[in-house]
């Protein structure tokens, strides 16, 4: 699980959204991630971090992963264009809100 693989402890005791990207693709950062509420949002670079890519199954960037109590709930991955511009942040917010209401 994320807590063990990352050593971040209490960070994963609630809803967490992590935005994975790489330096070569910084122009395609998912900027709407700052609009997400009711979840802690982090950015993680996969540059030179094979273990992170492998442990989290990151095959394309950007990738957004929503975790609840350290368990992956949902992921959104870029397509061949290496962008998530097609993704409406409301879809992410809906997932976060559903977790909070459980």
C-alpha positions in Angstrom: 0.0 0.0 0.0 1.0 3.6 -0.5 1.8 4.3 3.2 4.4 1.5 3.3 5.9 2.2 -0.1 6.3 5.9 0.5 6.9 6.1 4.2 4.6 9.1 4.6 2.6 7.7 7.5 -0.3 9.8 8.6 -0.5 11.6 5.2 -2.5 8.6 4.0 -4.9 8.3 6.8 -7.5 10.2 4.8 -8.4 11.2 1.2 -5.3 12.1 -0.7 -4.9 13.0 -4.4 -1.4 12.7 -5.8 -0.5 14.3 -9.1 2.4 12.4 -10.7 4.3 14.0 -13.5 7.9 14.4 -14.8 10.1 17.3 -15.6 10.0 16.7 -19.4 6.2 17.0 -19.3 5.8 20.0 -16.9 3.9 21.9 -19.6 1.1 19.4 -19.2 0.7 19.7 -15.4 -2.9 19.3 -14.5 -3.5 22.8 -13.2 -7.1 22.2 -12.0 -5.8 20.0 -9.3 -5.7 23.1 -7.0 -9.5 23.3 -7.2 -10.0 20.0 -5.4 -11.4 20.3 -1.9 -11.8 17.8 0.9 -8.7 15.9 0.0 -5.0 16.6 0.6 -3.3 17.2 -2.8 0.4 16.4 -3.4 2.6 16.6 -6.4 5.2 13.9 -7.1 7.9 13.8 -9.7 8.8 10.5 -11.2 12.0 11.8 -12.6 14.9 9.5 -11.7 12.6 7.5 -9.3 12.1 4.1 -10.8 10.9 2.6 -7.5 8.1 5.2 -7.3 7.0 4.5 -10.9 7.1 0.8 -10.3 5.4 0.8 -6.9 2.6 3.1 -8.0 2.2 1.6 -11.5 2.9 4.9 -13.3 3.1 4.2 -17.0 2.2 7.7 -18.4 2.3 11.2 -17.1 0.5 13.0 -15.8 -1.3 10.5 -13.7 -3.7 11.4 -10.8 -4.4 8.9 -8.1 -7.0 9.2 -5.4 -6.2 7.3 -2.2 -8.4 6.7 0.8 -6.6 5.5 4.0 -3.6 4.4 1.9 -5.6 2.4 -0.7 -5.9 3.4 -4.3 -9.5 4.3 -5.1 -9.3 5.8 -8.6 -6.8 6.8 -11.2 -6.8 9.2 -14.2 -4.0 8.8 -16.7 -3.0 10.9 -19.7 -3.3 9.5 -23.1 -0.8 9.5 -26.0 -0.8 13.3 -25.9 0.6 13.3 -22.3 -2.2 15.6 -21.1 -5.2 15.5 -18.9 -6.8 18.6 -20.4 -9.8 16.6 -21.3 -10.5 15.8 -17.6 -13.0 17.9 -15.8 -12.0 18.5 -12.1 -15.7 18.1 -11.1 -15.3 14.4 -11.9 -12.4 14.1 -9.4 -14.3 16.2 -6.9 -17.3 13.9 -7.2 -15.1 10.9 -6.3 -13.6 12.7 -3.3 -17.0 13.7 -2.0 -18.3 10.1 -2.3 -15.5 9.0 -0.1 -16.2 11.6 2.5 -19.9 10.6 2.6 -19.1 6.9 3.3 
